[in-house]
């Protein structure tokens, strides 16, 4: 069986934040929250609004994962 294309050990492991990572995570959360606030302010409650907010949440999680999974620890 060929090896997986993704590094499963990196994806499914805890990555303790180091260096500037906590600050960058906080900036990403703040930016995602600000965008979510704009979406909530400018759009009516609807299934589409919910999808938009979930997409922002998912994008925020993927951005955090990009930092955690792809930077060397320590």
PDB file of N, CA, C, O and CB in Angstrom:
ATOM      1  N   UNK A   1       0.854  -1.186   0.000  1.00  0.00           N
ATOM      2  CA  UNK A   1       0.000   0.000   0.000  1.00  0.00           C
ATOM      3  C   UNK A   1       0.894   1.242   0.000  1.00  0.00           C
ATOM      4  O   UNK A   1       1.809   1.342   0.817  1.00  0.00           O
ATOM      5  CB  UNK A   1      -0.969   0.002   1.236  1.00  0.00           C
ATOM      6  N   UNK A   2       0.639   2.185  -0.906  1.00  0.00           N
ATOM      7  CA  UNK A   2       1.460   3.406  -0.929  1.00  0.00           C
ATOM      8  C   UNK A   2       1.183   4.258   0.303  1.00  0.00           C
ATOM      9  O   UNK A   2       0.099   4.184   0.881  1.00  0.00           O
ATOM     10  CB  UNK A   2       1.190   4.224  -2.212  1.00  0.00           C
ATOM     11  N   UNK A   3       2.155   5.062   0.702  1.00  0.00           N
ATOM     12  CA  UNK A   3       1.933   5.938   1.859  1.00  0.00           C
ATOM     13  C   UNK A   3       0.864   6.984   1.554  1.00  0.00           C
ATOM     14  O   UNK A   3       0.685   7.366   0.398  1.00  0.00           O
ATOM     15  CB  UNK A   3       3.244   6.631   2.271  1.00  0.00           C
ATOM     16  N   UNK A   4       0.152   7.448   2.583  1.00  0.00           N
ATOM     17  CA  UNK A   4      -0.875   8.478   2.347  1.00  0.00           C
ATOM     18  C   UNK A   4      -0.245   9.779   1.853  1.00  0.00           C
ATOM     19  O   UNK A   4       0.911  10.078   2.154  1.00  0.00           O
ATOM     20  CB  UNK A   4      -1.681   8.741   3.637  1.00  0.00           C
ATOM     21  N   UNK A   5      -1.016  10.537   1.097  1.00  0.00           N
ATOM     22  CA  UNK A   5      -0.523  11.816   0.584  1.00  0.00           C
ATOM     23  C   UNK A   5      -0.362  12.848   1.693  1.00  0.00           C
ATOM     24  O   UNK A   5       0.465  13.754   1.593  1.00  0.00           O
ATOM     25  CB  UNK A   5      -1.466  12.352  -0.484  1.00  0.00           C
ATOM     26  N   UNK A   6      -1.154  12.706   2.747  1.00  0.00           N
ATOM     27  CA  UNK A   6      -1.091  13.634   3.872  1.00  0.00           C
ATOM     28  C   UNK A   6      -0.299  13.008   5.012  1.00  0.00           C
ATOM     29  O   UNK A   6      -0.312  11.790   5.186  1.00  0.00           O
ATOM     30  CB  UNK A   6      -2.510  14.020   4.345  1.00  0.00           C
ATOM     31  N   UNK A   7       0.376  13.822   5.772  1.00  0.00           N
ATOM     32  CA  UNK A   7       1.083  13.347   6.953  1.00  0.00           C
ATOM     33  C   UNK A   7       0.063  13.175   8.070  1.00  0.00           C
ATOM     34  O   UNK A   7      -0.263  14.127   8.778  1.00  0.00           O
ATOM     35  CB  UNK A   7       2.226  14.334   7.374  1.00  0.00           C
ATOM     36  N   UNK A   8      -0.438  11.955   8.219  1.00  0.00           N
ATOM     37  CA  UNK A   8      -1.495  11.698   9.202  1.00  0.00           C
ATOM     38  C   UNK A   8      -1.011  11.916  10.625  1.00  0.00           C
ATOM     39  O   UNK A   8      -1.788  12.338  11.481  1.00  0.00           O
ATOM     40  CB  UNK A   8      -2.020  10.279   9.052  1.00  0.00           C
ATOM     41  N   UNK A   9       0.262  11.636  10.894  1.00  0.00           N
ATOM     42  CA  UNK A   9       0.786  11.880  12.238  1.00  0.00           C
ATOM     43  C   UNK A   9       0.717  13.367  12.576  1.00  0.00           C
ATOM     44  O   UNK A   9       0.394  13.737  13.705  1.00  0.00           O
ATOM     45  CB  UNK A   9       2.237  11.371  12.355  1.00  0.00           C
ATOM     46  N   UNK A  10       1.016  14.204  11.611  1.00  0.00           N
ATOM     47  CA  UNK A  10       0.961  15.645  11.857  1.00  0.00           C
ATOM     48  C   UNK A  10      -0.473  16.130  11.988  1.00  0.00           C
ATOM     49  O   UNK A  10      -0.756  17.017  12.793  1.00  0.00           O
ATOM     50  CB  UNK A  10       1.665  16.402  10.738  1.00  0.00           C
ATOM     51  N   UNK A  11      -1.378  15.560  11.208  1.00  0.00           N
ATOM     52  CA  UNK A  11      -2.768  16.016  11.234  1.00  0.00           C
ATOM     53  C   UNK A  11      -3.497  15.607  12.506  1.00  0.00           C
ATOM     54  O   UNK A  11      -4.333  16.355  13.013  1.00  0.00           O
ATOM     55  CB  UNK A  11      -3.508  15.476  10.037  1.00  0.00           C
ATOM     56  N   UNK A  12      -3.184  14.424  13.022  1.00  0.00           N
ATOM     57  CA  UNK A  12      -3.941  13.886  14.153  1.00  0.00           C
ATOM     58  C   UNK A  12      -3.064  13.789  15.395  1.00  0.00           C
ATOM     59  O   UNK A  12      -2.946  12.734  16.018  1.00  0.00           O
ATOM     60  CB  UNK A  12      -4.519  12.507  13.807  1.00  0.00           C
ATOM     61  N   UNK A  13      -2.459  14.910  15.732  1.00  0.00           N
ATOM     62  CA  UNK A  13      -1.595  14.980  16.891  1.00  0.00           C
ATOM     63  C   UNK A  13      -1.755  16.354  17.527  1.00  0.00           C
ATOM     64  O   UNK A  13      -2.106  17.321  16.852  1.00  0.00           O
ATOM     65  CB  UNK A  13      -0.115  14.706  16.506  1.00  0.00           C
ATOM     66  N   UNK A  14      -1.498  16.435  18.817  1.00  0.00           N
ATOM     67  CA  UNK A  14      -1.543  17.721  19.502  1.00  0.00           C
ATOM     68  C   UNK A  14      -0.275  18.500  19.179  1.00  0.00           C
ATOM     69  O   UNK A  14       0.825  17.948  19.198  1.00  0.00           O
ATOM     70  CB  UNK A  14      -1.702  17.533  21.037  1.00  0.00           C
ATOM     71  N   UNK A  15      -0.435  19.771  18.886  1.00  0.00           N
ATOM     72  CA  UNK A  15       0.694  20.648  18.598  1.00  0.00           C
ATOM     73  C   UNK A  15       0.682  21.781  19.614  1.00  0.00           C
ATOM     74  O   UNK A  15      -0.124  22.707  19.520  1.00  0.00           O
ATOM     75  CB  UNK A  15       0.631  21.199  17.133  1.00  0.00           C
ATOM     76  N   UNK A  16       1.569  21.700  20.569  1.00  0.00           N
ATOM     77  CA  UNK A  16       1.662  22.748  21.586  1.00  0.00           C
ATOM     78  C   UNK A  16       2.128  24.049  20.934  1.00  0.00           C
ATOM     79  O   UNK A  16       3.140  24.062  20.232  1.00  0.00           O
ATOM     80  CB  UNK A  16       2.633  22.329  22.731  1.00  0.00           C
ATOM     81  N   UNK A  17       1.395  25.144  21.162  1.00  0.00           N
ATOM     82  CA  UNK A  17       1.800  26.423  20.570  1.00  0.00           C
ATOM     83  C   UNK A  17       3.172  26.871  21.080  1.00  0.00           C
ATOM     84  O   UNK A  17       3.494  26.741  22.261  1.00  0.00           O
ATOM     85  CB  UNK A  17       0.754  27.500  20.875  1.00  0.00           C
ATOM     86  N   UNK A  18       3.956  27.396  20.163  1.00  0.00           N
ATOM     87  CA  UNK A  18       5.286  27.892  20.519  1.00  0.00           C
ATOM     88  C   UNK A  18       5.505  29.254  19.869  1.00  0.00           C
ATOM     89  O   UNK A  18       4.790  29.638  18.943  1.00  0.00           O
ATOM     90  CB  UNK A  18       6.393  26.889  20.079  1.00  0.00           C
ATOM     91  N   UNK A  19       6.488  29.964  20.360  1.00  0.00           N
ATOM     92  CA  UNK A  19       6.898  31.234  19.764  1.00  0.00           C
ATOM     93  C   UNK A  19       5.751  32.212  19.582  1.00  0.00           C
ATOM     94  O   UNK A  19       5.039  32.541  20.531  1.00  0.00           O
ATOM     95  CB  UNK A  19       7.545  30.985  18.441  1.00  0.00           C
ATOM     96  N   UNK A  20       5.582  32.669  18.353  1.00  0.00           N
ATOM     97  CA  UNK A  20       4.551  33.668  18.044  1.00  0.00           C
ATOM     98  C   UNK A  20       3.196  33.047  17.703  1.00  0.00           C
ATOM     99  O   UNK A  20       2.238  33.764  17.412  1.00  0.00           O
ATOM    100  CB  UNK A  20       5.009  34.532  16.890  1.00  0.00           C
ATOM    101  N   UNK A  21       3.116  31.717  17.740  1.00  0.00           N
ATOM    102  CA  UNK A  21       1.874  31.062  17.348  1.00  0.00           C
ATOM    103  C   UNK A  21       0.657  31.529  18.153  1.00  0.00           C
ATOM    104  O   UNK A  21      -0.368  31.835  17.544  1.00  0.00           O
ATOM    105  CB  UNK A  21       2.027  29.578  17.491  1.00  0.00           C
ATOM    106  N   UNK A  22       0.714  31.599  19.494  1.00  0.00           N
ATOM    107  CA  UNK A  22      -0.485  32.034  20.225  1.00  0.00           C
ATOM    108  C   UNK A  22      -0.997  33.405  19.779  1.00  0.00           C
ATOM    109  O   UNK A  22      -2.206  33.613  19.673  1.00  0.00           O
ATOM    110  CB  UNK A  22      -0.193  32.069  21.709  1.00  0.00           C
ATOM    111  N   UNK A  23      -0.089  34.330  19.522  1.00  0.00           N
ATOM    112  CA  UNK A  23      -0.500  35.661  19.074  1.00  0.00           C
ATOM    113  C   UNK A  23      -1.143  35.605  17.689  1.00  0.00           C
ATOM    114  O   UNK A  23      -2.123  36.303  17.428  1.00  0.00           O
ATOM    115  CB  UNK A  23       0.703  36.611  19.057  1.00  0.00           C
ATOM    116  N   UNK A  24      -0.594  34.781  16.806  1.00  0.00           N
ATOM    117  CA  UNK A  24      -1.153  34.666  15.466  1.00  0.00           C
ATOM    118  C   UNK A  24      -2.511  33.970  15.501  1.00  0.00           C
ATOM    119  O   UNK A  24      -3.415  34.342  14.754  1.00  0.00           O
ATOM    120  CB  UNK A  24      -0.190  33.906  14.549  1.00  0.00           C
ATOM    121  N   UNK A  25      -2.661  32.965  16.363  1.00  0.00           N
ATOM    122  CA  UNK A  25      -3.975  32.333  16.528  1.00  0.00           C
ATOM    123  C   UNK A  25      -5.003  33.370  16.985  1.00  0.00           C
ATOM    124  O   UNK A  25      -6.126  33.409  16.482  1.00  0.00           O
ATOM    125  CB  UNK A  25      -3.897  31.163  17.547  1.00  0.00           C
ATOM    126  N   UNK A  26      -4.608  34.200  17.936  1.00  0.00           N
ATOM    127  CA  UNK A  26      -5.519  35.230  18.451  1.00  0.00           C
ATOM    128  C   UNK A  26      -5.898  36.215  17.349  1.00  0.00           C
ATOM    129  O   UNK A  26      -7.061  36.608  17.255  1.00  0.00           O
ATOM    130  CB  UNK A  26      -4.875  35.981  19.634  1.00  0.00           C
ATOM    131  N   UNK A  27      -4.947  36.620  16.520  1.00  0.00           N
ATOM    132  CA  UNK A  27      -5.245  37.553  15.417  1.00  0.00           C
ATOM    133  C   UNK A  27      -6.208  36.923  14.419  1.00  0.00           C
ATOM    134  O   UNK A  27      -7.127  37.583  13.934  1.00  0.00           O
ATOM    135  CB  UNK A  27      -3.946  37.977  14.697  1.00  0.00           C
ATOM    136  N   UNK A  28      -5.999  35.654  14.117  1.00  0.00           N
ATOM    137  CA  UNK A  28      -6.912  34.967  13.201  1.00  0.00           C
ATOM    138  C   UNK A  28      -8.314  34.881  13.788  1.00  0.00           C
ATOM    139  O   UNK A  28      -9.299  35.110  13.085  1.00  0.00           O
ATOM    140  CB  UNK A  28      -6.391  33.563  12.879  1.00  0.00           C
ATOM    141  N   UNK A  29      -8.409  34.551  15.078  1.00  0.00           N
ATOM    142  CA  UNK A  29      -9.726  34.494  15.732  1.00  0.00           C
ATOM    143  C   UNK A  29     -10.417  35.845  15.707  1.00  0.00           C
ATOM    144  O   UNK A  29     -11.615  35.928  15.437  1.00  0.00           O
ATOM    145  CB  UNK A  29      -9.586  34.013  17.178  1.00  0.00           C
ATOM    146  N   UNK A  30      -9.666  36.905  15.987  1.00  0.00           N
ATOM    147  CA  UNK A  30     -10.245  38.248  15.992  1.00  0.00           C
ATOM    148  C   UNK A  30     -10.736  38.635  14.606  1.00  0.00           C
ATOM    149  O   UNK A  30     -11.814  39.212  14.464  1.00  0.00           O
ATOM    150  CB  UNK A  30      -9.222  39.271  16.490  1.00  0.00           C
ATOM    151  N   UNK A  31      -9.951  38.321  13.586  1.00  0.00           N
ATOM    152  CA  UNK A  31     -10.348  38.663  12.214  1.00  0.00           C
ATOM    153  C   UNK A  31     -11.582  37.861  11.797  1.00  0.00           C
ATOM    154  O   UNK A  31     -12.498  38.403  11.179  1.00  0.00           O
ATOM    155  CB  UNK A  31      -9.181  38.401  11.229  1.00  0.00           C
ATOM    156  N   UNK A  32     -11.604  36.577  12.135  1.00  0.00           N
ATOM    157  CA  UNK A  32     -12.761  35.750  11.787  1.00  0.00           C
ATOM    158  C   UNK A  32     -14.005  36.247  12.522  1.00  0.00           C
ATOM    159  O   UNK A  32     -15.089  36.299  11.941  1.00  0.00           O
ATOM    160  CB  UNK A  32     -12.492  34.262  12.126  1.00  0.00           C
ATOM    161  N   UNK A  33     -13.856  36.608  13.784  1.00  0.00           N
ATOM    162  CA  UNK A  33     -14.998  37.113  14.553  1.00  0.00           C
ATOM    163  C   UNK A  33     -15.504  38.420  13.960  1.00  0.00           C
ATOM    164  O   UNK A  33     -16.714  38.631  13.870  1.00  0.00           O
ATOM    165  CB  UNK A  33     -14.614  37.314  16.030  1.00  0.00           C
ATOM    166  N   UNK A  34     -14.594  39.299  13.557  1.00  0.00           N
ATOM    167  CA  UNK A  34     -15.003  40.573  12.961  1.00  0.00           C
ATOM    168  C   UNK A  34     -15.800  40.329  11.679  1.00  0.00           C
ATOM    169  O   UNK A  34     -16.815  40.983  11.442  1.00  0.00           O
ATOM    170  CB  UNK A  34     -13.769  41.458  12.666  1.00  0.00           C
ATOM    171  N   UNK A  35     -15.339  39.388  10.856  1.00  0.00           N
ATOM    172  CA  UNK A  35     -16.065  39.079   9.626  1.00  0.00           C
ATOM    173  C   UNK A  35     -17.416  38.453   9.945  1.00  0.00           C
ATOM    174  O   UNK A  35     -18.415  38.772   9.301  1.00  0.00           O
ATOM    175  CB  UNK A  35     -15.241  38.139   8.733  1.00  0.00           C
ATOM    176  N   UNK A  36     -17.454  37.572  10.925  1.00  0.00           N
ATOM    177  CA  UNK A  36     -18.727  36.964  11.335  1.00  0.00           C
ATOM    178  C   UNK A  36     -19.699  38.031  11.839  1.00  0.00           C
ATOM    179  O   UNK A  36     -20.900  37.952  11.577  1.00  0.00           O
ATOM    180  CB  UNK A  36     -18.492  35.900  12.430  1.00  0.00           C
ATOM    181  N   UNK A  37     -19.186  39.021  12.559  1.00  0.00           N
ATOM    182  CA  UNK A  37     -20.041  40.118  13.029  1.00  0.00           C
ATOM    183  C   UNK A  37     -20.628  40.903  11.859  1.00  0.00           C
ATOM    184  O   UNK A  37     -21.800  41.278  11.891  1.00  0.00           O
ATOM    185  CB  UNK A  37     -19.248  41.060  13.944  1.00  0.00           C
ATOM    186  N   UNK A  38     -19.818  41.155  10.823  1.00  0.00           N
ATOM    187  CA  UNK A  38     -20.296  41.876   9.638  1.00  0.00           C
ATOM    188  C   UNK A  38     -21.366  41.058   8.924  1.00  0.00           C
ATOM    189  O   UNK A  38     -22.397  41.597   8.520  1.00  0.00           O
ATOM    190  CB  UNK A  38     -19.124  42.187   8.673  1.00  0.00           C
ATOM    191  N   UNK A  39     -21.128  39.776   8.770  1.00  0.00           N
ATOM    192  CA  UNK A  39     -22.129  38.910   8.139  1.00  0.00           C
ATOM    193  C   UNK A  39     -23.439  38.953   8.915  1.00  0.00           C
ATOM    194  O   UNK A  39     -24.513  39.082   8.328  1.00  0.00           O
ATOM    195  CB  UNK A  39     -21.613  37.460   8.047  1.00  0.00           C
ATOM    196  N   UNK A  40     -23.344  38.845  10.229  1.00  0.00           N
ATOM    197  CA  UNK A  40     -24.545  38.863  11.076  1.00  0.00           C
ATOM    198  C   UNK A  40     -25.271  40.208  10.978  1.00  0.00           C
ATOM    199  O   UNK A  40     -26.501  40.257  10.965  1.00  0.00           O
ATOM    200  CB  UNK A  40     -24.170  38.574  12.542  1.00  0.00           C
ATOM    201  N   UNK A  41     -24.505  41.287  10.910  1.00  0.00           N
ATOM    202  CA  UNK A  41     -25.092  42.632  10.840  1.00  0.00           C
ATOM    203  C   UNK A  41     -25.784  42.893   9.501  1.00  0.00           C
ATOM    204  O   UNK A  41     -26.841  43.523   9.462  1.00  0.00           O
ATOM    205  CB  UNK A  41     -24.012  43.684  11.071  1.00  0.00           C
ATOM    206  N   UNK A  42     -25.197  42.417   8.415  1.00  0.00           N
ATOM    207  CA  UNK A  42     -25.663  42.818   7.092  1.00  0.00           C
ATOM    208  C   UNK A  42     -26.576  41.816   6.392  1.00  0.00           C
ATOM    209  O   UNK A  42     -27.122  42.111   5.329  1.00  0.00           O
ATOM    210  CB  UNK A  42     -24.498  43.075   6.234  1.00  0.00           C
ATOM    211  N   UNK A  43     -26.742  40.655   6.969  1.00  0.00           N
ATOM    212  CA  UNK A  43     -27.572  39.640   6.311  1.00  0.00           C
ATOM    213  C   UNK A  43     -28.705  39.192   7.225  1.00  0.00           C
ATOM    214  O   UNK A  43     -28.562  39.195   8.448  1.00  0.00           O
ATOM    215  CB  UNK A  43     -26.718  38.429   5.895  1.00  0.00           C
ATOM    216  N   UNK A  44     -29.831  38.807   6.627  1.00  0.00           N
ATOM    217  CA  UNK A  44     -30.940  38.326   7.454  1.00  0.00           C
ATOM    218  C   UNK A  44     -30.656  36.910   7.963  1.00  0.00           C
ATOM    219  O   UNK A  44     -29.934  36.135   7.336  1.00  0.00           O
ATOM    220  CB  UNK A  44     -32.264  38.353   6.654  1.00  0.00           C
ATOM    221  N   UNK A  45     -31.245  36.604   9.115  1.00  0.00           N
ATOM    222  CA  UNK A  45     -31.139  35.236   9.607  1.00  0.00           C
ATOM    223  C   UNK A  45     -31.740  34.306   8.569  1.00  0.00           C
ATOM    224  O   UNK A  45     -32.871  34.495   8.122  1.00  0.00           O
ATOM    225  CB  UNK A  45     -31.849  35.069  10.985  1.00  0.00           C
ATOM    226  N   UNK A  46     -30.974  33.313   8.198  1.00  0.00           N
ATOM    227  CA  UNK A  46     -31.404  32.407   7.143  1.00  0.00           C
ATOM    228  C   UNK A  46     -30.440  31.231   7.090  1.00  0.00           C
ATOM    229  O   UNK A  46     -29.363  31.277   7.685  1.00  0.00           O
ATOM    230  CB  UNK A  46     -31.476  33.135   5.769  1.00  0.00           C
ATOM    231  N   UNK A  47     -30.827  30.181   6.378  1.00  0.00           N
ATOM    232  CA  UNK A  47     -29.889  29.077   6.204  1.00  0.00           C
ATOM    233  C   UNK A  47     -28.587  29.526   5.538  1.00  0.00           C
ATOM    234  O   UNK A  47     -27.516  29.006   5.851  1.00  0.00           O
ATOM    235  CB  UNK A  47     -30.535  27.976   5.383  1.00  0.00           C
ATOM    236  N   UNK A  48     -28.679  30.490   4.619  1.00  0.00           N
ATOM    237  CA  UNK A  48     -27.480  30.985   3.949  1.00  0.00           C
ATOM    238  C   UNK A  48     -26.569  31.739   4.916  1.00  0.00           C
ATOM    239  O   UNK A  48     -25.345  31.626   4.840  1.00  0.00           O
ATOM    240  CB  UNK A  48     -27.865  31.890   2.781  1.00  0.00           C
ATOM    241  N   UNK A  49     -27.165  32.503   5.819  1.00  0.00           N
ATOM    242  CA  UNK A  49     -26.357  33.192   6.822  1.00  0.00           C
ATOM    243  C   UNK A  49     -25.635  32.169   7.692  1.00  0.00           C
ATOM    244  O   UNK A  49     -24.450  32.325   7.990  1.00  0.00           O
ATOM    245  CB  UNK A  49     -27.235  34.124   7.693  1.00  0.00           C
ATOM    246  N   UNK A  50     -26.346  31.127   8.097  1.00  0.00           N
ATOM    247  CA  UNK A  50     -25.730  30.076   8.910  1.00  0.00           C
ATOM    248  C   UNK A  50     -24.573  29.428   8.168  1.00  0.00           C
ATOM    249  O   UNK A  50     -23.514  29.195   8.751  1.00  0.00           O
ATOM    250  CB  UNK A  50     -26.768  29.015   9.296  1.00  0.00           C
ATOM    251  N   UNK A  51     -24.766  29.133   6.883  1.00  0.00           N
ATOM    252  CA  UNK A  51     -23.690  28.545   6.091  1.00  0.00           C
ATOM    253  C   UNK A  51     -22.492  29.487   5.993  1.00  0.00           C
ATOM    254  O   UNK A  51     -21.346  29.047   6.079  1.00  0.00           O
ATOM    255  CB  UNK A  51     -24.194  28.193   4.695  1.00  0.00           C
ATOM    256  N   UNK A  52     -22.756  30.780   5.812  1.00  0.00           N
ATOM    257  CA  UNK A  52     -21.668  31.750   5.731  1.00  0.00           C
ATOM    258  C   UNK A  52     -20.878  31.795   7.039  1.00  0.00           C
ATOM    259  O   UNK A  52     -19.648  31.827   7.023  1.00  0.00           O
ATOM    260  CB  UNK A  52     -22.219  33.144   5.395  1.00  0.00           C
ATOM    261  N   UNK A  53     -21.581  31.798   8.159  1.00  0.00           N
ATOM    262  CA  UNK A  53     -20.908  31.828   9.463  1.00  0.00           C
ATOM    263  C   UNK A  53     -20.121  30.541   9.710  1.00  0.00           C
ATOM    264  O   UNK A  53     -19.017  30.574  10.252  1.00  0.00           O
ATOM    265  CB  UNK A  53     -21.934  32.038  10.588  1.00  0.00           C
ATOM    266  N   UNK A  54     -20.693  29.421   9.310  1.00  0.00           N
ATOM    267  CA  UNK A  54     -19.964  28.156   9.467  1.00  0.00           C
ATOM    268  C   UNK A  54     -18.732  28.126   8.577  1.00  0.00           C
ATOM    269  O   UNK A  54     -17.704  27.566   8.960  1.00  0.00           O
ATOM    270  CB  UNK A  54     -20.874  26.962   9.142  1.00  0.00           C
ATOM    271  N   UNK A  55     -18.824  28.721   7.397  1.00  0.00           N
ATOM    272  CA  UNK A  55     -17.676  28.769   6.495  1.00  0.00           C
ATOM    273  C   UNK A  55     -16.552  29.621   7.091  1.00  0.00           C
ATOM    274  O   UNK A  55     -15.378  29.271   6.972  1.00  0.00           O
ATOM    275  CB  UNK A  55     -18.096  29.325   5.121  1.00  0.00           C
ATOM    276  N   UNK A  56     -16.905  30.719   7.721  1.00  0.00           N
ATOM    277  CA  UNK A  56     -15.897  31.557   8.381  1.00  0.00           C
ATOM    278  C   UNK A  56     -15.244  30.768   9.516  1.00  0.00           C
ATOM    279  O   UNK A  56     -14.026  30.808   9.691  1.00  0.00           O
ATOM    280  CB  UNK A  56     -16.536  32.874   8.926  1.00  0.00           C
ATOM    281  N   UNK A  57     -16.055  30.062  10.270  1.00  0.00           N
ATOM    282  CA  UNK A  57     -15.530  29.242  11.369  1.00  0.00           C
ATOM    283  C   UNK A  57     -14.578  28.176  10.828  1.00  0.00           C
ATOM    284  O   UNK A  57     -13.492  27.975  11.372  1.00  0.00           O
ATOM    285  CB  UNK A  57     -16.689  28.577  12.158  1.00  0.00           C
ATOM    286  N   UNK A  58     -14.980  27.504   9.773  1.00  0.00           N
ATOM    287  CA  UNK A  58     -14.149  26.477   9.171  1.00  0.00           C
ATOM    288  C   UNK A  58     -12.844  27.066   8.624  1.00  0.00           C
ATOM    289  O   UNK A  58     -11.776  26.477   8.796  1.00  0.00           O
ATOM    290  CB  UNK A  58     -14.916  25.768   8.059  1.00  0.00           C
ATOM    291  N   UNK A  59     -12.928  28.201   7.980  1.00  0.00           N
ATOM    292  CA  UNK A  59     -11.727  28.858   7.465  1.00  0.00           C
ATOM    293  C   UNK A  59     -10.776  29.217   8.600  1.00  0.00           C
ATOM    294  O   UNK A  59      -9.560  29.077   8.465  1.00  0.00           O
ATOM    295  CB  UNK A  59     -12.102  30.117   6.671  1.00  0.00           C
ATOM    296  N   UNK A  60     -11.327  29.677   9.711  1.00  0.00           N
ATOM    297  CA  UNK A  60     -10.511  30.015  10.869  1.00  0.00           C
ATOM    298  C   UNK A  60      -9.799  28.773  11.410  1.00  0.00           C
ATOM    299  O   UNK A  60      -8.619  28.829  11.756  1.00  0.00           O
ATOM    300  CB  UNK A  60     -11.377  30.654  11.965  1.00  0.00           C
ATOM    301  N   UNK A  61     -10.516  27.664  11.480  1.00  0.00           N
ATOM    302  CA  UNK A  61      -9.900  26.429  11.968  1.00  0.00           C
ATOM    303  C   UNK A  61      -8.807  25.951  11.020  1.00  0.00           C
ATOM    304  O   UNK A  61      -7.754  25.496  11.468  1.00  0.00           O
ATOM    305  CB  UNK A  61     -10.961  25.335  12.143  1.00  0.00           C
ATOM    306  N   UNK A  62      -9.046  26.051   9.716  1.00  0.00           N
ATOM    307  CA  UNK A  62      -8.028  25.635   8.755  1.00  0.00           C
ATOM    308  C   UNK A  62      -6.804  26.547   8.819  1.00  0.00           C
ATOM    309  O   UNK A  62      -5.678  26.072   8.671  1.00  0.00           O
ATOM    310  CB  UNK A  62      -8.608  25.629   7.337  1.00  0.00           C
ATOM    311  N   UNK A  63      -7.001  27.825   9.032  1.00  0.00           N
ATOM    312  CA  UNK A  63      -5.873  28.746   9.154  1.00  0.00           C
ATOM    313  C   UNK A  63      -5.030  28.391  10.381  1.00  0.00           C
ATOM    314  O   UNK A  63      -3.801  28.383  10.311  1.00  0.00           O
ATOM    315  CB  UNK A  63      -6.372  30.209   9.246  1.00  0.00           C
ATOM    316  N   UNK A  64      -5.693  28.096  11.507  1.00  0.00           N
ATOM    317  CA  UNK A  64      -4.968  27.680  12.701  1.00  0.00           C
ATOM    318  C   UNK A  64      -4.217  26.376  12.445  1.00  0.00           C
ATOM    319  O   UNK A  64      -3.068  26.219  12.859  1.00  0.00           O
ATOM    320  CB  UNK A  64      -5.932  27.518  13.887  1.00  0.00           C
ATOM    321  N   UNK A  65      -4.867  25.458  11.766  1.00  0.00           N
ATOM    322  CA  UNK A  65      -4.235  24.182  11.450  1.00  0.00           C
ATOM    323  C   UNK A  65      -3.024  24.380  10.545  1.00  0.00           C
ATOM    324  O   UNK A  65      -2.022  23.680  10.689  1.00  0.00           O
ATOM    325  CB  UNK A  65      -5.241  23.240  10.786  1.00  0.00           C
ATOM    326  N   UNK A  66      -3.107  25.318   9.624  1.00  0.00           N
ATOM    327  CA  UNK A  66      -1.967  25.593   8.745  1.00  0.00           C
ATOM    328  C   UNK A  66      -0.736  25.972   9.555  1.00  0.00           C
ATOM    329  O   UNK A  66       0.385  25.586   9.221  1.00  0.00           O
ATOM    330  CB  UNK A  66      -2.309  26.713   7.754  1.00  0.00           C
ATOM    331  N   UNK A  67      -0.954  26.725  10.614  1.00  0.00           N
ATOM    332  CA  UNK A  67       0.153  27.104  11.493  1.00  0.00           C
ATOM    333  C   UNK A  67       0.631  25.891  12.280  1.00  0.00           C
ATOM    334  O   UNK A  67       1.821  25.574  12.286  1.00  0.00           O
ATOM    335  CB  UNK A  67      -0.272  28.239  12.456  1.00  0.00           C
ATOM    336  N   UNK A  68      -0.297  25.219  12.940  1.00  0.00           N
ATOM    337  CA  UNK A  68       0.080  24.129  13.855  1.00  0.00           C
ATOM    338  C   UNK A  68       0.742  22.964  13.140  1.00  0.00           C
ATOM    339  O   UNK A  68       1.734  22.417  13.621  1.00  0.00           O
ATOM    340  CB  UNK A  68      -1.139  23.631  14.599  1.00  0.00           C
ATOM    341  N   UNK A  69       0.202  22.588  12.006  1.00  0.00           N
ATOM    342  CA  UNK A  69       0.663  21.369  11.327  1.00  0.00           C
ATOM    343  C   UNK A  69       1.932  21.608  10.510  1.00  0.00           C
ATOM    344  O   UNK A  69       2.728  20.685  10.333  1.00  0.00           O
ATOM    345  CB  UNK A  69      -0.437  20.831  10.416  1.00  0.00           C
ATOM    346  N   UNK A  70       2.132  22.802  10.021  1.00  0.00           N
ATOM    347  CA  UNK A  70       3.202  23.037   9.059  1.00  0.00           C
ATOM    348  C   UNK A  70       4.421  23.777   9.585  1.00  0.00           C
ATOM    349  O   UNK A  70       5.345  24.078   8.829  1.00  0.00           O
ATOM    350  CB  UNK A  70       2.664  23.782   7.934  1.00  0.00           C
ATOM    351  N   UNK A  71       4.423  24.066  10.867  1.00  0.00           N
ATOM    352  CA  UNK A  71       5.602  24.726  11.432  1.00  0.00           C
ATOM    353  C   UNK A  71       6.274  23.780  12.424  1.00  0.00           C
ATOM    354  O   UNK A  71       5.598  23.059  13.157  1.00  0.00           O
ATOM    355  CB  UNK A  71       5.216  26.071  12.125  1.00  0.00           C
ATOM    356  N   UNK A  72       7.597  23.787  12.444  1.00  0.00           N
ATOM    357  CA  UNK A  72       8.291  22.889  13.388  1.00  0.00           C
ATOM    358  C   UNK A  72       7.985  23.281  14.822  1.00  0.00           C
ATOM    359  O   UNK A  72       7.843  24.460  15.146  1.00  0.00           O
ATOM    360  CB  UNK A  72       9.816  22.914  13.150  1.00  0.00           C
ATOM    361  N   UNK A  73       7.885  22.269  15.672  1.00  0.00           N
ATOM    362  CA  UNK A  73       7.621  22.527  17.089  1.00  0.00           C
ATOM    363  C   UNK A  73       8.910  22.897  17.793  1.00  0.00           C
ATOM    364  O   UNK A  73       9.992  22.409  17.467  1.00  0.00           O
ATOM    365  CB  UNK A  73       6.975  21.301  17.763  1.00  0.00           C
ATOM    366  N   UNK A  74       8.751  23.795  18.790  1.00  0.00           N
ATOM    367  CA  UNK A  74       9.879  24.171  19.618  1.00  0.00           C
ATOM    368  C   UNK A  74      10.872  24.959  18.864  1.00  0.00           C
ATOM    369  O   UNK A  74      11.894  25.359  19.421  1.00  0.00           O
ATOM    370  CB  UNK A  74      10.529  22.983  20.194  1.00  0.00           C
TER     371      UNK A  74
END
